[in-house]
């Protein structure tokens, strides 16, 4: 009877490091595909909003679209690079190694995206003013700070500063969590040479 039950077989396979790594590598590959599809849809929706803008506002819209395309490329390429890293063997348990890669990936993607879209959003607000709101809403679901700034020079500058601030924090926390997971045994502290002597 047991040979017809898949749960024991699944549990046995997941307990193996190579299978665990392969599972998450495939999930990251699927994630890269979903990011690509979503980005393409949002990119075309963004152009639809730009065509409804005034000629002056369109300049800011084009800059924002270019920054969005750069962010999408970075997210997909970085995810694929980290997918290959997940597959590699290491001297740590697979769960810790995979979690460290995912934390690092999250920090890299959100950090770069927040900083870059903050610059693009700031330029968009400077050129488009109130017309910037519909275009910013297309990505504000993941980056809420993009819809907070008023339609003014100060509002654009605020988006730029917030983008870089949130970007640096995301990168810091992503790498911090990854580093904590991969600390050597004993907390990574070594005795000074003077003490050893």
Buried (B, 14 or more C-beta within 10 A) or exposed (E): EEEEEEEEEEEEEEEEBEEBBBBBBEBBBEBBEEBBEEBEEBBEEBEEBBEEBEEEBBBBBBBBBEBBBBBBEBBBEBBBBBBEBBBEEBEBEBBEBBBBBBBBBBBBBBBBBBBBBBBBBBBBBBBBBEBBBBBBEBBBEEBEBBBEBEBEEEBBBBBBBBBBBBBBBBBEBBBEBBEEBBEEEEEEEEEEEEEEE
